[in-house]
Amino acid sequence: VKWLRLLYNNFTEFSGDQEHLISINGRKENNIANYVEGFLLLNQPPLDLSFYPEADKPRITSLVSKYGIIYIIELVKYYDNSTQQHIDQDVALLVEGLKFVPTFLFEKDVTYEEFLNRVHSDELALRAQGLWEVPHPWLNLFVPRSRMSDFDEGVFKGIILKQNLSAGIVIVYPVNRSKWDDNMSAVTPNEEIFYVVSVLHATGFDKLDAYEAQNQEILQFCADNGIGMKQYLPQNKTHEEWMLHFGPKWETFKQRKQEFDPRNLLSPGQGIFN
């Protein structure tokens, strides 16, 4: 695996490059990525720079300090013995024209298994610090592409960075709605491209209320500004909130419930129908 990280100080260029990368179709084309994800590097402790060469860590730290938020695109390109001889050319073609901060592209060569198992090393590090078996007040949202700049200003900068809670990991990447099966019960924004935004907190019980309050502030910001986001795995409390969540899908969802679970035996804890 060629494992790359590209650093950006501008959200528009970061999101534009991500959308370009997911617009390339065809598994046999050389200029496609096998994996695309984005996340934030915030000027908040702890600053995880374990991926990067030791000699580059001071200038990355300086970049984060200067801008407050650095946006990172993570790219992966797979290769094997038959394609190894031209993998560097394939990667060069893949990143050609991308608008990351010049000289702030970093890459590693790792085995396929090491890449797939990459979270395990994070688990071991967090377990050593006593930060694994703790509350995880996560917030997962689907945000329409047309409002992501507003979300960046109001949430990433106006709430998460400003409040200066240790943010954990904030994942940000676009997906094509056409790749989703509309017959499923998942609810997505009504735009061809929307963003997955996952705020993945981990905290002790002493700070749990603060993180949950931040999550509610993010949801309230979206409601007040008509962002039109949809929450993934929401914790709605009322029947009416669930109807609003499902929107146009509600009638179909209700009909299927009546057909396949007329006695409301399944998932009573969510309170959708009970």
Disulfide bonds with the S-S distance in Angstrom:
none
